[in-house]
Amino acid sequence: MYFLGYDVGSSSIKACLYEPETGKVVASAASPQEELPMQSPRQGWAEQDPQLWWNHIQKATADLLEGAAPPVTDKIAGIGIAYQMHGLVMVDRRQQALHPAIIWCDGRAVDIGKEAFKALGEEYCQQHYLNSPGNFTASKLRWIQQNKPEVYEKLHKIMLPGDYIAMKLTGRISTSLSGLSEGIFWDYKKGNIAKDLLDCYEISAELLPDYHPNFSVSGELTKNAAHQLGLNPGIPIGYRAGDQPNNALSLNVMQPGEVAANAGTSGVIYGVTDKPRYDEKSRVNTFLHVNHQEKKPHYGVLLCVNGTGIQNYWLKSHLFGNEHSYDNMNRQAGKIPIGSDGLCVFPFGNGPERVLQHQQVGAQIRNIRFNQHSQAHVMRAGQEGICFSLNYGLNVMKGMGMEVNTIRVGSDNMFQSPVFREAFVNVTGTAVEVLDTNGALGAAIGAAIGMDHFRSREEAFKNIDKIRTLHPEPVKQKAYRRAYERWEATLQRELSSIDS
């Protein structure tokens, strides 16, 4: 018996075939091999064609099945979906997309969210939504209503990216409870749809899909979808979650006090709590975790730095003209001392950053000395700048009362870099457990949990291997703290200049 997991990212689509009895990944695939295209019709906008995700779901599935031996299609018992969070997909009654998806790093609705925050009252929003309406899905829908009425008039249902893929698989439109919370469609205090925000935005609740628990069967693979994917019809879809709650699941971060991190296109630290905590400035955000229950609440506090892996990709492909592989960039960065000889990088070039209260700092390289700094310095300063940004947000989380002693990460994306791991461990001052897992595997495990395949949480995660545990080193920690303090002081001067 196998479970199939999809991870629908903004950079690529990943697929994983998982055998729960052995805990082994029997096949994996990703499509495309390069980055998925992202359109930016105006500065601060970010869109993708939802059909493109489905096209690469098909390609990744074909590659996955080709790599699995012997043929496994008759043994796939369930499918799980992880997806890029906070996007807006709009379809008509024929389930056709009406507009490119407005994805997570799009900043066009920032001012709309700010206006609603004031109109409803900051204290009200914090207590009922645990967030400002911000630049999340509800505010993006309001932007469509105000600016593209021809689209809004044809609108039947809105969805998150993972909901769109589930619709393509099952023919049914639905979402999850945590999905509603990530779009700011959920009122935590009333335990229901965020009617007051919808009324403020003049949006009908009928546009929202029906919702269900994350771990539940939301439909079965249709004959048409099965034909396109080369699978058997009738396979249940047993789990759905945003990429960061799912990353936490893949790392067995499910209980209060447990913390996960990820450094893909964006960088994230995600901590679980049983209390409805919020940051008064909405620099980090609180959503329902995948295992939330009314009588046993679980919330995920999420810090996101938009410009992370995408910065590393930009440096590689644009600044360095693809002269270096990522492995070579990591080696070159390792030759430069901690602090990059004073070179300072801000990785804030991928849309408004919530941790900076949406101030438009942009990506910057500061303190360049022509007779000293080289490409290798930029490589190292880029990785350090991401770690410093994550630590900046981690301090906000700690200020909310969250304890962070150990952070679990997967062995992928930027955590493959020794320089990045060292910088992250020492600047945050936390132990880091590196596990052999990823988002697509998490989605497959989620599907098995959602279909009651496991008898306990321990059984579900018993085969996830811990690759290494990293601890802060006192001498290096001091050097990184000095470098971080210089970086933060430079950032504060920049923020002050914007305010003035």
Buried (B, 14 or more C-beta within 10 A) or exposed (E): EBBBBBBBBBBBBBBBBBBBEEBEBBBBBBBBEEBBEBEEEEEBBBBBBBBBBBBBBBBBBBBBBEEBEEEBBEBBBBBBBBBBBBBBBBBEEEBEBBBBBBBBBBBBBBEBBBBBBEEBEEEBBBBBBBBBBBBBBBBBBBBBBEEBEEBBEBBBBBBBBBBBBBBBBBBBBBBBBBBBBBBBBBBBEEEEBBEBBBEBBEBEEEBBBEBBBBBBBBBBBBEEBBEBBEBEEEBBBBBBBBBBBBBBBBBBBBEBBBBBBBBBBBBBBBBBBBEBBBBEEBBBBBBBBBBBEEEEBBBBBBBBBBBBBBBBBBBBEEBBEEEBEBEEBBBBBBEBEBBBBBBBBBBBBBBBBBBBBBBBBEBBBBBEEEEEBEBBBBBBBBBBBBBBBBBBBBBBBEEBEBEBEEBBBBBBBBBBBBBBBBBBBBBBBBBBBBBBBBBBBBBBBBBBBBBEBBEEEEEBBEBBEEEEEBEBEEEBBEBBBEBBEBBBEBBEEBBEEEEE
